[in-house]
Amino acid sequence: MNDITDLQEMLAHLARQVEDLSDVIARQDSEIDRLGQRVEMLMRREAARSADQEGSVALADQKPPHW
């Protein structure tokens, strides 16, 4: 009978670990979604900034007035 009790204990611990891992995966999925949204927002912002500068030469690319 001790073997059955040991197996039940082991099963209970494994079930708890599966629940804990499931919670971790759910949090990571949420974080990945949030980070994906941030990356997309930054890419849109950079595309808009690049489009604004397309017509003008960046200051770093301009020759100084004394040249």
Secondary structure, DSSP 8 states (H G I E B T S, - for coil): -HHHHHHHHHHHHHHHHHHHHHHHHHHHHHHHHHHHHHHHHHHHHHHHHHHHHTTS--GGGS--TT-
